[in-house]
């Protein structure tokens, strides 16, 4: 028979827990990077919108405003 010792079983259990912890850490990192990316995109877009307002560019303002709505949907706000 191919029975494993207690030590081997404990090592296998620890490895499985480590994989789960790594998965959760990777998930948090992905979420954080996604949020940072959206914030950067949003800030750039807000600056462009301010520029369009300052220069009374209605067409560009409306276009950029639609993009901002889409980013806000992706951001969840």
PDB file as gemmi writes it, atoms N, CA and C in Angstrom:
CRYST1    1.000    1.000    1.000  90.00  90.00  90.00 P 1                      
ATOM      1  N   UNK A   1       0.821  -1.181   0.000  1.00  0.00           N  
ATOM      2  CA  UNK A   1       0.000   0.000   0.000  1.00  0.00           C  
ATOM      3  C   UNK A   1       0.872   1.254   0.000  1.00  0.00           C  
ATOM      4  N   UNK A   2       0.269   2.331  -0.443  1.00  0.00           N  
ATOM      5  CA  UNK A   2       0.983   3.591  -0.529  1.00  0.00           C  
ATOM      6  C   UNK A   2       0.393   4.571   0.475  1.00  0.00           C  
ATOM      7  N   UNK A   3       0.554   4.278   1.752  1.00  0.00           N  
ATOM      8  CA  UNK A   3       0.026   5.146   2.794  1.00  0.00           C  
ATOM      9  C   UNK A   3       1.050   6.216   3.133  1.00  0.00           C  
ATOM     10  N   UNK A   4       0.569   7.395   3.405  1.00  0.00           N  
ATOM     11  CA  UNK A   4       1.449   8.514   3.710  1.00  0.00           C  
ATOM     12  C   UNK A   4       1.552   8.668   5.223  1.00  0.00           C  
ATOM     13  N   UNK A   5       2.700   9.130   5.652  1.00  0.00           N  
ATOM     14  CA  UNK A   5       2.906   9.348   7.081  1.00  0.00           C  
ATOM     15  C   UNK A   5       2.185  10.614   7.521  1.00  0.00           C  
ATOM     16  N   UNK A   6       2.073  10.785   8.801  1.00  0.00           N  
ATOM     17  CA  UNK A   6       1.422  11.959   9.373  1.00  0.00           C  
ATOM     18  C   UNK A   6       2.141  13.232   8.923  1.00  0.00           C  
ATOM     19  N   UNK A   7       3.459  13.192   8.921  1.00  0.00           N  
ATOM     20  CA  UNK A   7       4.257  14.353   8.520  1.00  0.00           C  
ATOM     21  C   UNK A   7       3.984  14.723   7.064  1.00  0.00           C  
ATOM     22  N   UNK A   8       3.926  13.714   6.209  1.00  0.00           N  
ATOM     23  CA  UNK A   8       3.660  13.981   4.794  1.00  0.00           C  
ATOM     24  C   UNK A   8       2.271  14.595   4.604  1.00  0.00           C  
ATOM     25  N   UNK A   9       1.284  14.063   5.339  1.00  0.00           N  
ATOM     26  CA  UNK A   9      -0.068  14.604   5.252  1.00  0.00           C  
ATOM     27  C   UNK A   9      -0.124  16.054   5.739  1.00  0.00           C  
ATOM     28  N   UNK A  10       0.611  16.381   6.784  1.00  0.00           N  
ATOM     29  CA  UNK A  10       0.650  17.740   7.303  1.00  0.00           C  
ATOM     30  C   UNK A  10       1.296  18.685   6.282  1.00  0.00           C  
ATOM     31  N   UNK A  11       2.354  18.214   5.624  1.00  0.00           N  
ATOM     32  CA  UNK A  11       3.003  19.038   4.596  1.00  0.00           C  
ATOM     33  C   UNK A  11       2.049  19.306   3.436  1.00  0.00           C  
ATOM     34  N   UNK A  12       1.311  18.293   3.025  1.00  0.00           N  
ATOM     35  CA  UNK A  12       0.350  18.452   1.928  1.00  0.00           C  
ATOM     36  C   UNK A  12      -0.737  19.454   2.323  1.00  0.00           C  
ATOM     37  N   UNK A  13      -1.229  19.345   3.541  1.00  0.00           N  
ATOM     38  CA  UNK A  13      -2.248  20.279   4.024  1.00  0.00           C  
ATOM     39  C   UNK A  13      -1.735  21.708   4.075  1.00  0.00           C  
ATOM     40  N   UNK A  14      -0.497  21.876   4.510  1.00  0.00           N  
ATOM     41  CA  UNK A  14       0.094  23.214   4.581  1.00  0.00           C  
ATOM     42  C   UNK A  14       0.269  23.798   3.185  1.00  0.00           C  
ATOM     43  N   UNK A  15       0.648  22.982   2.237  1.00  0.00           N  
ATOM     44  CA  UNK A  15       0.823  23.453   0.857  1.00  0.00           C  
ATOM     45  C   UNK A  15      -0.519  23.897   0.269  1.00  0.00           C  
ATOM     46  N   UNK A  16      -1.585  23.158   0.558  1.00  0.00           N  
ATOM     47  CA  UNK A  16      -2.910  23.534   0.053  1.00  0.00           C  
ATOM     48  C   UNK A  16      -3.359  24.864   0.653  1.00  0.00           C  
ATOM     49  N   UNK A  17      -3.121  25.051   1.956  1.00  0.00           N  
ATOM     50  CA  UNK A  17      -3.481  26.317   2.601  1.00  0.00           C  
ATOM     51  C   UNK A  17      -2.684  27.467   1.997  1.00  0.00           C  
ATOM     52  N   UNK A  18      -1.403  27.220   1.727  1.00  0.00           N  
ATOM     53  CA  UNK A  18      -0.547  28.262   1.156  1.00  0.00           C  
ATOM     54  C   UNK A  18      -1.053  28.668  -0.227  1.00  0.00           C  
ATOM     55  N   UNK A  19      -1.501  27.693  -1.026  1.00  0.00           N  
ATOM     56  CA  UNK A  19      -2.033  27.997  -2.357  1.00  0.00           C  
ATOM     57  C   UNK A  19      -3.280  28.862  -2.252  1.00  0.00           C  
ATOM     58  N   UNK A  20      -4.159  28.547  -1.283  1.00  0.00           N  
ATOM     59  CA  UNK A  20      -5.372  29.340  -1.090  1.00  0.00           C  
ATOM     60  C   UNK A  20      -5.020  30.760  -0.669  1.00  0.00           C  
ATOM     61  N   UNK A  21      -4.058  30.898   0.247  1.00  0.00           N  
ATOM     62  CA  UNK A  21      -3.650  32.218   0.704  1.00  0.00           C  
ATOM     63  C   UNK A  21      -3.038  33.014  -0.447  1.00  0.00           C  
ATOM     64  N   UNK A  22      -2.234  32.353  -1.277  1.00  0.00           N  
ATOM     65  CA  UNK A  22      -1.635  33.034  -2.427  1.00  0.00           C  
ATOM     66  C   UNK A  22      -2.719  33.485  -3.401  1.00  0.00           C  
ATOM     67  N   UNK A  23      -3.727  32.665  -3.596  1.00  0.00           N  
ATOM     68  CA  UNK A  23      -4.826  33.028  -4.492  1.00  0.00           C  
ATOM     69  C   UNK A  23      -5.539  34.273  -3.989  1.00  0.00           C  
ATOM     70  N   UNK A  24      -5.817  34.313  -2.710  1.00  0.00           N  
ATOM     71  CA  UNK A  24      -6.510  35.463  -2.120  1.00  0.00           C  
ATOM     72  C   UNK A  24      -5.627  36.711  -2.224  1.00  0.00           C  
ATOM     73  N   UNK A  25      -4.329  36.572  -1.955  1.00  0.00           N  
ATOM     74  CA  UNK A  25      -3.418  37.709  -2.091  1.00  0.00           C  
ATOM     75  C   UNK A  25      -3.390  38.208  -3.532  1.00  0.00           C  
ATOM     76  N   UNK A  26      -3.305  37.303  -4.490  1.00  0.00           N  
ATOM     77  CA  UNK A  26      -3.307  37.686  -5.901  1.00  0.00           C  
ATOM     78  C   UNK A  26      -4.603  38.397  -6.273  1.00  0.00           C  
ATOM     79  N   UNK A  27      -5.706  37.919  -5.732  1.00  0.00           N  
ATOM     80  CA  UNK A  27      -6.997  38.546  -6.000  1.00  0.00           C  
ATOM     81  C   UNK A  27      -7.034  39.973  -5.459  1.00  0.00           C  
ATOM     82  N   UNK A  28      -6.553  40.178  -4.228  1.00  0.00           N  
ATOM     83  CA  UNK A  28      -6.505  41.521  -3.649  1.00  0.00           C  
ATOM     84  C   UNK A  28      -5.594  42.444  -4.461  1.00  0.00           C  
ATOM     85  N   UNK A  29      -4.467  41.928  -4.899  1.00  0.00           N  
ATOM     86  CA  UNK A  29      -3.532  42.732  -5.692  1.00  0.00           C  
ATOM     87  C   UNK A  29      -4.179  43.135  -7.013  1.00  0.00           C  
ATOM     88  N   UNK A  30      -4.857  42.199  -7.669  1.00  0.00           N  
ATOM     89  CA  UNK A  30      -5.544  42.512  -8.927  1.00  0.00           C  
ATOM     90  C   UNK A  30      -6.609  43.583  -8.717  1.00  0.00           C  
ATOM     91  N   UNK A  31      -7.363  43.462  -7.636  1.00  0.00           N  
ATOM     92  CA  UNK A  31      -8.405  44.445  -7.342  1.00  0.00           C  
ATOM     93  C   UNK A  31      -7.793  45.825  -7.093  1.00  0.00           C  
ATOM     94  N   UNK A  32      -6.697  45.860  -6.361  1.00  0.00           N  
ATOM     95  CA  UNK A  32      -6.031  47.118  -6.051  1.00  0.00           C  
ATOM     96  C   UNK A  32      -5.491  47.774  -7.322  1.00  0.00           C  
ATOM     97  N   UNK A  33      -4.851  46.987  -8.178  1.00  0.00           N  
ATOM     98  CA  UNK A  33      -4.317  47.528  -9.430  1.00  0.00           C  
ATOM     99  C   UNK A  33      -5.431  48.041 -10.339  1.00  0.00           C  
ATOM    100  N   UNK A  34      -6.550  47.326 -10.382  1.00  0.00           N  
ATOM    101  CA  UNK A  34      -7.689  47.746 -11.188  1.00  0.00           C  
ATOM    102  C   UNK A  34      -8.235  49.079 -10.684  1.00  0.00           C  
ATOM    103  N   UNK A  35      -8.339  49.210  -9.368  1.00  0.00           N  
ATOM    104  CA  UNK A  35      -8.841  50.455  -8.790  1.00  0.00           C  
ATOM    105  C   UNK A  35      -7.886  51.617  -9.069  1.00  0.00           C  
ATOM    106  N   UNK A  36      -6.594  51.374  -8.964  1.00  0.00           N  
ATOM    107  CA  UNK A  36      -5.609  52.418  -9.251  1.00  0.00           C  
ATOM    108  C   UNK A  36      -5.707  52.841 -10.709  1.00  0.00           C  
ATOM    109  N   UNK A  37      -5.812  51.878 -11.600  1.00  0.00           N  
ATOM    110  CA  UNK A  37      -5.918  52.177 -13.028  1.00  0.00           C  
ATOM    111  C   UNK A  37      -7.161  53.026 -13.318  1.00  0.00           C  
ATOM    112  N   UNK A  38      -8.285  52.653 -12.740  1.00  0.00           N  
ATOM    113  CA  UNK A  38      -9.510  53.429 -12.953  1.00  0.00           C  
ATOM    114  C   UNK A  38      -9.387  54.843 -12.388  1.00  0.00           C  
ATOM    115  N   UNK A  39      -8.763  54.976 -11.229  1.00  0.00           N  
ATOM    116  CA  UNK A  39      -8.583  56.307 -10.645  1.00  0.00           C  
ATOM    117  C   UNK A  39      -7.717  57.193 -11.527  1.00  0.00           C  
ATOM    118  N   UNK A  40      -6.661  56.625 -12.087  1.00  0.00           N  
ATOM    119  CA  UNK A  40      -5.783  57.389 -12.966  1.00  0.00           C  
ATOM    120  C   UNK A  40      -6.544  57.811 -14.224  1.00  0.00           C  
ATOM    121  N   UNK A  41      -7.277  56.874 -14.829  1.00  0.00           N  
ATOM    122  CA  UNK A  41      -8.072  57.194 -16.019  1.00  0.00           C  
ATOM    123  C   UNK A  41      -9.091  58.292 -15.707  1.00  0.00           C  
ATOM    124  N   UNK A  42      -9.735  58.158 -14.573  1.00  0.00           N  
ATOM    125  CA  UNK A  42     -10.767  59.128 -14.174  1.00  0.00           C  
ATOM    126  C   UNK A  42     -10.167  60.518 -13.971  1.00  0.00           C  
ATOM    127  N   UNK A  43      -9.018  60.590 -13.301  1.00  0.00           N  
ATOM    128  CA  UNK A  43      -8.366  61.880 -13.058  1.00  0.00           C  
ATOM    129  C   UNK A  43      -7.944  62.539 -14.370  1.00  0.00           C  
ATOM    130  N   UNK A  44      -7.395  61.766 -15.296  1.00  0.00           N  
ATOM    131  CA  UNK A  44      -7.013  62.313 -16.604  1.00  0.00           C  
ATOM    132  C   UNK A  44      -8.236  62.845 -17.340  1.00  0.00           C  
ATOM    133  N   UNK A  45      -9.301  62.089 -17.278  1.00  0.00           N  
ATOM    134  CA  UNK A  45     -10.527  62.485 -17.956  1.00  0.00           C  
ATOM    135  C   UNK A  45     -11.119  63.757 -17.333  1.00  0.00           C  
ATOM    136  N   UNK A  46     -11.074  63.864 -16.025  1.00  0.00           N  
ATOM    137  CA  UNK A  46     -11.581  65.066 -15.355  1.00  0.00           C  
ATOM    138  C   UNK A  46     -10.775  66.298 -15.757  1.00  0.00           C  
ATOM    139  N   UNK A  47      -9.461  66.132 -15.915  1.00  0.00           N  
ATOM    140  CA  UNK A  47      -8.630  67.257 -16.363  1.00  0.00           C  
ATOM    141  C   UNK A  47      -8.995  67.660 -17.786  1.00  0.00           C  
ATOM    142  N   UNK A  48      -9.250  66.673 -18.646  1.00  0.00           N  
ATOM    143  CA  UNK A  48      -9.654  66.980 -20.019  1.00  0.00           C  
ATOM    144  C   UNK A  48     -11.012  67.680 -20.050  1.00  0.00           C  
ATOM    145  N   UNK A  49     -11.915  67.244 -19.174  1.00  0.00           N  
ATOM    146  CA  UNK A  49     -13.231  67.881 -19.088  1.00  0.00           C  
ATOM    147  C   UNK A  49     -13.085  69.332 -18.627  1.00  0.00           C  
ATOM    148  N   UNK A  50     -12.241  69.567 -17.627  1.00  0.00           N  
ATOM    149  CA  UNK A  50     -11.994  70.936 -17.167  1.00  0.00           C  
ATOM    150  C   UNK A  50     -11.433  71.800 -18.297  1.00  0.00           C  
ATOM    151  N   UNK A  51     -10.521  71.216 -19.069  1.00  0.00           N  
ATOM    152  CA  UNK A  51      -9.935  71.945 -20.190  1.00  0.00           C  
ATOM    153  C   UNK A  51     -11.006  72.294 -21.222  1.00  0.00           C  
ATOM    154  N   UNK A  52     -11.881  71.335 -21.513  1.00  0.00           N  
ATOM    155  CA  UNK A  52     -12.969  71.579 -22.475  1.00  0.00           C  
ATOM    156  C   UNK A  52     -13.918  72.669 -21.963  1.00  0.00           C  
ATOM    157  N   UNK A  53     -14.196  72.666 -20.669  1.00  0.00           N  
ATOM    158  CA  UNK A  53     -15.054  73.707 -20.090  1.00  0.00           C  
ATOM    159  C   UNK A  53     -14.371  75.072 -20.199  1.00  0.00           C  
ATOM    160  N   UNK A  54     -13.092  75.115 -19.845  1.00  0.00           N  
ATOM    161  CA  UNK A  54     -12.352  76.383 -19.898  1.00  0.00           C  
ATOM    162  C   UNK A  54     -12.331  76.967 -21.310  1.00  0.00           C  
ATOM    163  N   UNK A  55     -12.299  76.082 -22.315  1.00  0.00           N  
ATOM    164  CA  UNK A  55     -12.226  76.541 -23.700  1.00  0.00           C  
ATOM    165  C   UNK A  55     -13.594  76.516 -24.395  1.00  0.00           C  
ATOM    166  N   UNK A  56     -14.636  76.319 -23.613  1.00  0.00           N  
ATOM    167  CA  UNK A  56     -16.022  76.333 -24.114  1.00  0.00           C  
ATOM    168  C   UNK A  56     -16.220  75.401 -25.317  1.00  0.00           C  
ATOM    169  N   UNK A  57     -15.629  74.217 -25.206  1.00  0.00           N  
ATOM    170  CA  UNK A  57     -15.721  73.210 -26.272  1.00  0.00           C  
ATOM    171  C   UNK A  57     -16.835  72.221 -25.909  1.00  0.00           C  
ATOM    172  N   UNK A  58     -18.055  72.540 -26.361  1.00  0.00           N  
ATOM    173  CA  UNK A  58     -19.217  71.727 -25.987  1.00  0.00           C  
ATOM    174  C   UNK A  58     -19.116  70.298 -26.501  1.00  0.00           C  
ATOM    175  N   UNK A  59     -18.735  70.140 -27.755  1.00  0.00           N  
ATOM    176  CA  UNK A  59     -18.686  68.792 -28.348  1.00  0.00           C  
ATOM    177  C   UNK A  59     -17.726  67.888 -27.595  1.00  0.00           C  
ATOM    178  N   UNK A  60     -16.539  68.400 -27.318  1.00  0.00           N  
ATOM    179  CA  UNK A  60     -15.550  67.610 -26.582  1.00  0.00           C  
ATOM    180  C   UNK A  60     -16.027  67.348 -25.154  1.00  0.00           C  
ATOM    181  N   UNK A  61     -16.665  68.354 -24.560  1.00  0.00           N  
ATOM    182  CA  UNK A  61     -17.202  68.192 -23.205  1.00  0.00           C  
ATOM    183  C   UNK A  61     -18.213  67.047 -23.150  1.00  0.00           C  
ATOM    184  N   UNK A  62     -19.150  67.019 -24.108  1.00  0.00           N  
ATOM    185  CA  UNK A  62     -20.160  65.962 -24.115  1.00  0.00           C  
ATOM    186  C   UNK A  62     -19.531  64.591 -24.343  1.00  0.00           C  
ATOM    187  N   UNK A  63     -18.567  64.532 -25.246  1.00  0.00           N  
ATOM    188  CA  UNK A  63     -17.883  63.267 -25.518  1.00  0.00           C  
ATOM    189  C   UNK A  63     -17.148  62.768 -24.273  1.00  0.00           C  
ATOM    190  N   UNK A  64     -16.404  63.657 -23.644  1.00  0.00           N  
ATOM    191  CA  UNK A  64     -15.646  63.280 -22.444  1.00  0.00           C  
ATOM    192  C   UNK A  64     -16.574  62.938 -21.285  1.00  0.00           C  
ATOM    193  N   UNK A  65     -17.699  63.634 -21.190  1.00  0.00           N  
ATOM    194  CA  UNK A  65     -18.665  63.340 -20.125  1.00  0.00           C  
ATOM    195  C   UNK A  65     -19.238  61.939 -20.275  1.00  0.00           C  
ATOM    196  N   UNK A  66     -19.503  61.532 -21.510  1.00  0.00           N  
ATOM    197  CA  UNK A  66     -19.982  60.161 -21.743  1.00  0.00           C  
ATOM    198  C   UNK A  66     -18.929  59.136 -21.321  1.00  0.00           C  
ATOM    199  N   UNK A  67     -17.669  59.448 -21.625  1.00  0.00           N  
ATOM    200  CA  UNK A  67     -16.588  58.546 -21.212  1.00  0.00           C  
ATOM    201  C   UNK A  67     -16.494  58.467 -19.697  1.00  0.00           C  
ATOM    202  N   UNK A  68     -16.714  59.599 -19.037  1.00  0.00           N  
ATOM    203  CA  UNK A  68     -16.677  59.618 -17.574  1.00  0.00           C  
ATOM    204  C   UNK A  68     -17.799  58.766 -16.986  1.00  0.00           C  
ATOM    205  N   UNK A  69     -18.959  58.820 -17.592  1.00  0.00           N  
ATOM    206  CA  UNK A  69     -20.080  57.991 -17.131  1.00  0.00           C  
ATOM    207  C   UNK A  69     -19.701  56.515 -17.245  1.00  0.00           C  
ATOM    208  N   UNK A  70     -19.061  56.132 -18.348  1.00  0.00           N  
ATOM    209  CA  UNK A  70     -18.650  54.738 -18.531  1.00  0.00           C  
ATOM    210  C   UNK A  70     -17.604  54.316 -17.489  1.00  0.00           C  
ATOM    211  N   UNK A  71     -16.659  55.187 -17.221  1.00  0.00           N  
ATOM    212  CA  UNK A  71     -15.643  54.870 -16.201  1.00  0.00           C  
ATOM    213  C   UNK A  71     -16.300  54.749 -14.833  1.00  0.00           C  
ATOM    214  N   UNK A  72     -17.243  55.629 -14.534  1.00  0.00           N  
ATOM    215  CA  UNK A  72     -17.933  55.545 -13.250  1.00  0.00           C  
ATOM    216  C   UNK A  72     -18.728  54.244 -13.130  1.00  0.00           C  
ATOM    217  N   UNK A  73     -19.286  53.765 -14.237  1.00  0.00           N  
ATOM    218  CA  UNK A  73     -19.973  52.471 -14.205  1.00  0.00           C  
ATOM    219  C   UNK A  73     -18.994  51.350 -13.889  1.00  0.00           C  
ATOM    220  N   UNK A  74     -17.831  51.393 -14.542  1.00  0.00           N  
ATOM    221  CA  UNK A  74     -16.807  50.373 -14.284  1.00  0.00           C  
ATOM    222  C   UNK A  74     -16.294  50.454 -12.853  1.00  0.00           C  
ATOM    223  N   UNK A  75     -16.248  51.673 -12.323  1.00  0.00           N  
ATOM    224  CA  UNK A  75     -15.752  51.903 -10.969  1.00  0.00           C  
ATOM    225  C   UNK A  75     -16.786  51.500  -9.927  1.00  0.00           C  
ATOM    226  N   UNK A  76     -18.041  51.461 -10.348  1.00  0.00           N  
ATOM    227  CA  UNK A  76     -19.100  51.067  -9.428  1.00  0.00           C  
ATOM    228  C   UNK A  76     -19.696  52.238  -8.673  1.00  0.00           C  
ATOM    229  N   UNK A  77     -19.530  53.437  -9.216  1.00  0.00           N  
ATOM    230  CA  UNK A  77     -20.114  54.602  -8.526  1.00  0.00           C  
ATOM    231  C   UNK A  77     -21.049  55.342  -9.443  1.00  0.00           C  
TER     232      UNK A  77                                                      
END                                                                             
